[in-house]
């Protein structure tokens, strides 16, 4: 028997006090603050006609900025997976001195203003910075190119991977590892089949969160990227440039492409996470 989508308004009392009111407020909040702005973004770029929209999409500078944003976000999120796993392992399994301080410092990129993060990274890795000067002696340039963008995105995205993996790793029963060891499993077999398999959904979730944060990151990137068109210019910065030029169709076109590709990427990552969750379930 199919129920109407609004059947909960006519149904009897719920076991949860205030269920109808809280659900109504949640749906209203979602509609006004999430669905309505996104719907406006989907409709507004087409008001000037399909020709203007298609003309705005054939912008080589926009395509280069989108490629820079998505490629650097993907590389940074992929690099954060091993780093985040090692940090989560140290927090969950290691009793190192100062682990409480390290646990608090991991969330520091989430608390810092993005501009502060960008200035700090530019100061450290600039040509005359503490670390940038040493790297320049080795012929390695980090600032004012895509390497600086990846570095900034790794800094802001690392907490998402650590916080996604740490609770799963902490809740893994040690008895499974001990049983596998008693049954003659080798260390790499224990790691792959007992530890890594349940962590795959969490790793994919952390990757998705870090990737999504990196796509829209602005403040921590512009200070170290150099912001050179066709080289190190990111899509959020190009949106600001188009708005300063009063090119609203161009800005909304970039935002629309950014939104569509972001939603598609998150949908693919969500499908991978569900698939890995099925594979990691015991038979």
Buried (B, 14 or more C-beta within 10 A) or exposed (E): EEEEEEEEEEEEEEEEEEEEEEBEEEEEEEEEEEEEEEEEBEEBBBEBEEEBBEBBBEBEBBBBBBEBBBEBBBBBBBBBBEBBBEBBBBBBEEEEEEEEEBBEEBEEBEEBEBEBBBBBBBBBBBEEBEBBEEBBEEEEBBBBBBBBBBBBBBBBBBBBBBBBBBEBBEEBEEEBBEEBBEEEBEEEEBBEEBBBBBBBBBBBBBBBBBBBBBBBBBBBBBBBBBBEBEEBBBBBBBBEBBEEEEBEBBBBBBBBBBBEBBEEBBEEBEEBBEEBBEEBEEE
